[in-house]
Amino acid sequence: FPVTITKGNVWFVAGNARIIKVNAESGKIDEWSIASLFPPGEIKQFQSYSAADDNHNNLWIGTSCGLLRIDYGTDEPSFQAYHNYTSGGVLFASNHLLSVCPDRNNRNVIWVGTNGGGLCKFDIISGKSQTFNTHNGITDNVVYGILPDVTGKLWMSTNRGITCHDPSTGTYRDWE
């Protein structure tokens, strides 16, 4: 389960789809269940893989059931799930989200690496995503990790090596 530190709090994603926050100074522990945000059939196999803070009071978590946003900007956090089980249809090429990375140049974009669906550019405002996969440039559809560099390029680890994606030009460079 990912562990992330934000504003003096340590956040954990625990078993049974629970979020735990520990205040590092006081030791106070708060806990929330997020099971109701995902379909019952999917939540039985819930796992979390990655977490990233977007520096705008949101913690983004990639899970086996989709993307979870925790807005921790108030005393009581709010939770929102983004996944393929809504009336809006397919959001991500795969709900199995291995990595998340906020865009350095656009606070409304979260990059998501999937297990078999490639790389997804998720627009927080519209709730839509764009998929980049082996059909349009990326060398492998399994994206384990995503790290941005200072120029905004995305460095990804895949089953076929390292891929660098430049969102400003749409180009890729691969090291296999």
N, C-alpha and C positions, 0 to 999 in steps of 0.2 A: 504494500500500500504506500502511496506517495505521502511524504511528509513535507510540509511547507511552513515557513515562518513569515508572518505578516504582522506588522504593528505590535510586536511583543507577544503575539499568540502563535502557538504551534498547532497546526491543523493536520489531522490524520483522517484517512478514509479507512474505516474498519470493516470487519465482516458484517454480514447481514445488512449491507447498504446503510451504514451509519457514518455520520460525520462527527468527529470529536475535536473540540477546541480546548487547548490548555493554555491558560494565561501563564506565561513564563515567570512573571513576577510574583503573583499571588498564589499560583498553583490551582486556581479555580478551574474546574472541568465542566464544560457544557457538551451536551450530546443531542444530536438530531437524527431521526430516521428519514431517509430520502426514498425509501422503497415505493411509496405511493407515486413518485414521479415517473416510474417506469412500468411497463406492462408486467403483470404478475408472472407470466410464463418466462419472461426474460430475467427478472430480478433474482430468480433462484440461482443463476449462474453469474451473478454480479461480481466483477473484479475491477479494480482501478489500476491504471498503469502509469499515469503521469499527471503532473500538476504544474501549473504556471500562473504567476501573478501578472496581471496586465498593468500594474501600477495605477489603476483607476478604481481601486477598491473591489476588484473582481478576481476571484480565484477560479481558474478553469481546470477541470479534471477530465482526462480521457479515461473512459471505462469500456467494459465489454458490452455495455448497453447504449452507448452514445456519449454525448458531451454534457457535462454538468457545470453550471455556473453558480458560484457562491458570491453574492454581493455582501461583503463584510463591512460596508461603509457606515452602518448604523449599529446600535447596541444589539439589535436582534437581526442576525443575517437572514437573507432571503435566498431561496434556492430555485433554480430553473433548469430543466432538462431539455436537451435538443437531441432528437433521435428519429428513426425512421418509422416509428409506430404511431404517427399522428395522421389526422385527416389530410394534412398537406402533402403526404406522400414521402418518397425517398428524399432524405436530406443529405446523407453521406453515402458514398459508394459501398461502405461497410460500416456497420455500427460498432465494430471492434476497433476502438480508437487507442492506438498505442502511444501517441505523442501529441502534445499541444504546444503551440508557440504563438504568443501575441505578436502581431506585426509591429515592427519598430517605427514604421512611417505612417501607419493608418490605425488609429485606436479602435476602429470599427471592424477590424479583421483579425480573426484567429485562424492560424494554420493548423491543420489536423493531419497527422499521419495515421493511416489505417493498416489493418492486417488484411491485405488482399485487394483493397480498393484504391491504393495510391495515395496521393496528397490531395487534401481538400482545402480550399480557401473559403472560410465561413464568414459571411457578412452578418454581423450582429444586428444591424438595423433592419435589413430586409428579411433575415432569417433564411436566406438562400445560400447555397454553396456551389462552388465550381470545382470540378474534379480534374486532376492532372494524373494521368496514368501511362501505361506502356503504349497506349494508342496515340498519345500526344506529347511525348517527350521524356518522361521519366523512365529509367531503365528497369525498375522493379516496382511492383504494386504493394510491397510490404515496407512501410516506413516506420522504423523503430524509434528514431529520435530526430528532432529538428532543433538546430541552434542557429540564431541569427548572428551575422557579423555586424560590424559598425556601419557598413554600407547598406544594410537591409537585405543582403543576400541570405538565402536559407541553405544551411548545410545539413544534409540528411544522411542517416545511416540506413542502408537497405540490405536485402539478401545478396545483392550484386555489387556491394561496395559503397562508396561515398558518392553522393550526387549533390551538386551545388546548383540551386535554382535562383535566378535573378528575376524577381517579380516585376521589376521596372521594364525589362526587355522581353520577358517570357522565355529566356534561354536557359539551357541546362549544360552542365559539364559533369562528366562522370569519371570516376577512378575505380576501376574494377580490380 
